[in-house]
């Protein structure tokens, strides 16, 4: 089962509910990308590699996704380890103590 929670930028207060990186549910696999048109974080479905294919790219987008905020179609993988804010590029996205926690799939 996948899990999402609220993250807030330490600098500009950008807030988003996200899985904050690769997240696996029972049916789908998601990863977090940045929309290059509006700089929002988007959890998008990625293609499941063939069983045992450890060299396969695990971040190929499934289908032809669009940004839920602006309708854009240009995405880059978000640095889920450094967690930089995609809006201001100065802050770090941190889990909120008071935000939502969602289990999906």
Residue pairs with C-beta under 8 A, 6 or more apart in sequence:
1 25
1 26
1 103
1 104
1 105
2 19
2 23
2 24
2 25
2 28
2 30
2 103
2 104
2 105
3 19
3 23
3 101
3 102
3 103
3 104
4 17
4 18
4 19
4 23
4 43
4 100
4 101
4 102
4 103
4 104
5 17
5 18
5 20
5 95
5 96
5 99
5 100
5 101
5 102
6 15
6 16
6 17
6 95
6 96
6 98
6 99
6 100
6 101
7 15
7 16
7 17
7 18
7 20
7 41
7 83
7 93
7 94
7 95
7 96
7 99
8 14
8 15
8 93
8 94
8 96
8 99
9 15
9 85
9 87
9 88
9 91
9 92
9 93
9 94
10 85
10 91
10 92
10 93
10 94
11 85
11 88
11 90
11 91
11 92
12 85
12 87
12 88
12 90
12 91
14 85
14 86
14 87
14 88
14 91
14 93
15 96
15 99
16 40
16 41
16 93
17 99
17 100
17 102
18 32
18 41
18 43
19 30
19 31
19 32
19 43
20 32
20 80
20 83
20 93
20 95
21 31
21 32
21 78
21 80
21 81
22 29
22 30
22 31
22 32
22 46
22 58
22 80
23 29
23 30
23 31
23 43
24 30
25 104
25 105
26 105
27 105
28 45
28 105
29 45
29 46
29 47
29 48
29 58
30 43
30 44
30 45
30 46
31 43
31 44
31 46
31 58
31 59
31 77
32 41
32 42
32 43
32 44
32 77
32 78
32 80
33 41
33 42
33 43
33 44
33 61
33 75
33 76
33 77
33 78
34 40
34 41
34 42
34 75
34 76
34 77
34 78
34 86
35 41
35 42
35 67
35 69
35 70
35 72
35 74
35 75
36 72
36 74
36 75
36 76
37 67
37 70
37 71
37 72
37 73
37 74
38 67
38 69
38 70
38 72
39 86
39 87
40 67
40 68
40 69
40 70
40 86
40 87
41 78
41 86
41 93
42 65
42 67
42 68
42 69
42 75
44 61
44 62
44 65
44 75
45 61
45 62
45 63
45 65
46 58
46 59
46 60
46 61
46 62
47 60
47 61
47 62
49 56
49 57
49 58
50 56
59 77
61 75
64 73
65 73
65 75
66 72
66 73
67 73
67 75
78 86
82 92
83 92
83 93
83 94
84 91
84 92
84 93
85 91
85 92
85 93
